């Protein structure tokens, strides 16, 4: 090997590196976004760098090379996403729509996204357009049944009840006379589907309960039980119930009253 061959090869290698490094930097994507942002990703978007279109005026046109990958084992028949553009101050300056149709399992599609902006965009965000409109149905029940159900403060009648709620966080409130009221936090994600159920057990009864054979229930303070008669105080008044009309008596736990002790006497010295 001649002495002049080594510098020649080093020169060629240096020139190759100088050509390759800019090419790799050019292919580096601007941003990669997985949707949804929580849970198992379904779609991965890869956005290329902004390329400004010729023209002028108040709004400027930009184009991005975009790739959408289906990360699941199921086909995506149709989906629409909003694309939001932000400047360096995190101010939204433009938006557009991306539509995906018939994307097979594991398939990737490439296309260009053209947007108008009122400034210079530096970052991208996406949102599924179905997120804010999606509603699912749930069956809500309680133990005992017949509790008043409120969804986010609005009356929804008695349990059991089928409700329709959108994506996001909700509060289910249960109340029933004679039982401690309570709240149930409910969170609906974009991946949830209709057909689920929620069951809530109310707190222990604060009153004694007498269930009659006709299905009605009396809640109050049990006073006495004799061979053929039951006394119960309901709303401050005493009611006498024929024992033959009674199906079941449920007694709530109470603390025993303190004995009537004589007042303490100061000892005499």
C-alpha positions in Angstrom: 0.0 0.0 0.0 1.4 3.4 -1.0 1.8 6.2 1.5 -0.6 8.5 -0.6 -3.5 6.0 -0.4 -4.4 6.5 3.3 -4.9 10.3 3.1 -6.9 9.9 -0.1 -9.3 7.4 1.7 -9.6 9.6 4.7 -10.5 12.5 2.5 -13.2 10.5 0.7 -14.6 9.3 4.1 -14.7 12.9 5.4 -16.5 14.1 2.3 -19.0 11.2 2.7 -19.7 12.2 6.3 -20.2 15.8 5.4 -22.8 14.8 2.8 -24.6 12.2 5.0 -24.9 14.3 8.2 -27.0 17.1 6.6 -29.1 14.5 4.8 -29.9 12.8 8.2 -30.7 16.2 9.8 -33.0 17.0 7.0 -35.0 13.8 7.6 -35.4 14.4 11.3 -39.1 14.9 12.1 -40.4 18.0 13.7 -42.6 16.2 16.1 -44.0 12.7 16.9 -47.4 12.5 18.7 -49.1 9.3 20.0 -52.9 9.3 20.3 -54.5 9.0 22.7 -52.0 10.6 25.1 -53.1 8.3 27.9 -53.5 4.6 27.9 -52.4 2.4 25.0 -51.5 4.4 21.8 -53.7 3.8 18.8 -52.3 6.1 16.1 -48.8 7.6 15.9 -48.4 10.9 13.9 -45.1 11.9 12.6 -44.9 15.5 11.4 -42.1 16.8 9.2 -40.7 20.3 9.4 -42.8 23.3 8.3 -42.2 24.4 4.7 -43.5 27.8 3.9 -45.4 28.2 0.6 -44.9 31.1 -1.7 -47.3 34.0 -1.4 -48.0 36.5 1.3 -50.7 38.5 3.0 -52.0 38.3 6.6 -52.0 34.5 6.6 -49.0 32.4 5.6 -49.3 28.9 4.1 -47.2 26.0 5.3 -47.0 22.3 4.3 -45.8 19.4 6.4 -44.9 15.8 5.4 -47.1 13.7 7.6 -47.2 10.0 8.5 -50.0 8.2 10.4 -49.4 4.7 11.7 -52.0 2.4 13.0 -50.4 0.8 16.1 -53.2 -1.7 16.8 -54.3 -5.1 15.4 -57.6 -3.6 14.3 -58.4 -1.6 11.2 -59.4 2.1 11.6 -62.4 2.6 9.3 -62.6 6.3 9.7 -61.2 9.0 12.1 -60.9 12.8 11.9 -58.4 14.8 13.9 -57.9 18.5 14.4 -54.3 19.8 13.9 -53.4 22.9 15.9 -50.3 25.0 15.2 -48.5 27.0 17.9 -45.8 29.7 17.8 -42.8 29.9 20.1 -45.0 31.6 22.8 -47.5 28.6 22.8 -50.1 30.7 21.1 -52.4 28.9 18.7 -52.0 30.5 15.3 -53.5 28.0 12.9 -55.5 24.8 12.5 -56.6 22.2 10.0 -58.2 18.7 9.7 -56.6 15.3 9.1 -58.9 12.5 7.9 -57.9 8.8 8.1 -59.9 6.2 6.2 -59.5 2.4 6.0 -56.1 2.2 7.7 -55.3 -1.5 8.2 -53.7 -3.1 11.2 -50.1 -1.9 11.5 -50.4 0.1 8.3 -48.8 3.5 7.8 -50.0 6.2 5.4 -48.1 9.2 4.2 -49.5 12.5 3.0 -49.0 16.2 3.2 -50.8 18.5 5.5 -51.3 22.1 4.3 -52.2 24.8 6.9 -52.6 28.5 7.1 -51.1 30.4 10.0 -51.1 33.9 11.3 -47.4 33.7 12.4 -44.5 31.3 12.4 -45.4 27.9 13.7 -42.9 25.8 15.8 -45.0 23.0 17.2 -48.1 20.9 16.6 -50.9 19.4 18.7 -53.8 17.1 17.7 -57.3 16.3 19.0 -59.7 13.6 18.0 -62.8 15.5 16.8 -65.0 12.7 18.2 -63.7 13.2 21.8 -65.9 16.2 22.7 -69.0 14.7 21.1 -68.8 11.1 22.0 -71.4 9.8 24.5 -71.9 6.3 25.9 -74.8 4.8 27.8 -74.4 3.2 31.3 -76.8 1.4 33.6 -76.6 2.9 37.1 -78.0 1.0 40.1 -77.8 1.3 43.8 -78.1 -0.8 46.9 -80.9 -0.4 48.0 -82.6 0.4 44.8 -84.9 3.5 44.4 -82.2 6.1 45.3 -82.3 9.5 43.7 -79.5 9.8 41.2 -77.9 13.1 40.1 -75.4 13.3 37.3 -73.1 16.3 37.7 -75.8 18.0 39.9 -78.7 17.4 37.5 -81.6 15.1 38.5 -81.7 11.8 36.6 -84.6 10.1 38.5 -84.5 6.9 40.6 -82.2 3.9 40.3 -81.9 1.7 38.4 -81.4 4.1 35.5 -79.7 4.3 32.1 -77.7 7.5 31.6 -75.8 9.0 28.7 -72.5 10.7 29.5 -69.7 12.2 27.4 -66.0 11.9 27.6 -64.5 13.4 30.7 -65.0 13.3 34.5 -68.4 13.2 36.1 -69.9 12.9 39.6 -72.8 10.6 40.4 -74.7 11.5 43.6 -76.9 9.0 45.4 -79.4 9.9 48.1 -82.3 8.0 49.7 -84.3 8.7 52.8 -83.0 6.9 55.8 -79.5 6.3 54.3 -76.3 8.2 54.1 -75.9 10.0 50.8 -72.7 9.6 48.8 -70.8 10.5 45.6 -69.2 8.2 43.0 -66.5 9.7 40.7 -66.9 8.5 37.1 -64.3 9.1 34.3 -65.1 8.3 30.6 -62.3 7.9 28.1 -62.4 7.9 24.4 -61.9 4.1 24.4 -65.0 3.4 26.6 -68.0 1.9 24.9 -71.7 1.7 25.8 -73.1 -1.2 27.7 -71.3 -0.8 31.0 -72.8 -0.5 34.5 -72.1 1.2 37.8 -73.4 -0.1 41.1 -73.2 2.0 44.3 -74.0 0.9 47.9 -75.4 3.7 50.0 -74.2 4.2 53.6 -75.8 2.4 56.5 -79.3 3.5 57.4 -79.6 6.2 60.0 -83.1 4.9 60.9 -84.8 1.7 61.7 -86.7 0.3 58.8 -90.0 -1.7 58.6 -90.7 -3.3 55.2 -94.4 -4.1 54.8 -95.9 -6.9 52.8 -97.3 -4.5 50.2 -93.8 -3.4 49.3 -93.8 -0.1 51.1 -91.1 0.8 53.6 -91.3 2.9 56.8 -88.1 4.6 58.1 -88.0 6.0 61.6 -87.2 5.2 65.3 -88.6 1.9 66.5 -90.3 2.4 69.9 -91.6 -1.0 70.9 -92.7 -4.4 69.6 -95.5 -6.5 71.2 -97.2 -9.7 70.2 -99.5 -8.0 67.6 -98.4 -4.4 67.3 -95.3 -2.4 66.4 -94.7 1.2 67.4 -92.4 3.4 65.2 -91.8 7.1 65.4 -91.9 8.6 61.8 -91.4 12.3 61.4 -92.1 12.9 65.1 -95.4 11.0 65.3 -96.0 7.5 66.6 -97.5 5.0 64.2 -98.9 1.6 65.2 -98.5 -1.2 62.6 -100.3 -4.5 62.7 -97.6 -7.2 62.9 -99.4 -9.3 60.2 -98.7 -6.5 57.7 -95.0 -6.5 58.4 -92.6 -8.5 56.2 -89.3 -7.6 57.8 -87.8 -5.3 60.4 -84.3 -3.9 60.1 -82.7 -2.2 63.1 -79.9 0.3 62.9 -77.1 0.1 65.4 -77.3 2.6 68.2 -75.1 3.5 71.2 -76.7 2.7 74.5 -77.8 5.8 76.4 -75.7 6.8 79.3 -77.1 5.8 82.7 -78.8 8.5 84.8 -76.1 8.9 87.4 -76.5 11.2 90.3 -74.5 14.4 90.1 -71.1 14.4 91.7 -71.0 15.8 95.2 -68.0 17.8 96.4 -66.5 15.9 99.4 -66.5 17.7 102.7 -63.2 18.2 104.4 
